[in-house]
Amino acid sequence: MANTKKVGSSGRFGVRYGRRLRSKIVSVEKVQRGKQKCPYCKRSTAKRVAAGIWNCTKCNSKFTGKAYIVGE
């Protein structure tokens, strides 16, 4: 198991694919897995269910958006 304290979720790639690509993946995944703003109740409680499908845990609404972020 690789030490992922510094490299985050891109530690699963090891030394492959280059540093810049791995750092881009880390930044995208950090936003994708975090909580987003719900367009209905305007709170940061929407989580990603699948690519482009989001679910708000507060108002329990399921909606579509962009693949990695909810979008505007």
CORTA-V67520 format. One record per backbone hydrogen bond with DSSP energy under -0.5 kcal/mol. CO is the residue of the C=O (numbers start at 1). NH is the residue of the N-H. E is the energy in kcal/mol with one decimal. If there is no record, write none. Layout:
CO:NH:E  CO:NH:E
This chain:
2:4:-0.7  4:8:-1.6  7:10:-1.2  8:11:-1.5  9:12:-1.0  10:13:-1.7  11:14:-1.0  13:16:-1.6  18:22:-1.7  19:23:-2.2  20:24:-1.9  21:25:-2.1  22:26:-1.8  23:27:-1.9  24:28:-2.1  25:29:-2.6  26:30:-2.0  27:31:-1.4  28:32:-2.5  29:33:-2.3  30:34:-0.6  36:46:-2.3  38:42:-1.3  43:38:-3.1  43:45:-1.9  45:57:-1.9  46:36:-2.7  47:55:-2.6  50:53:-1.9  52:65:-1.8  53:49:-2.8  53:50:-1.3  54:63:-2.4  55:47:-2.9  55:57:-0.5  56:60:-0.8  61:56:-2.8  63:54:-3.1  67:52:-0.8  69:66:-0.8  70:66:-0.9
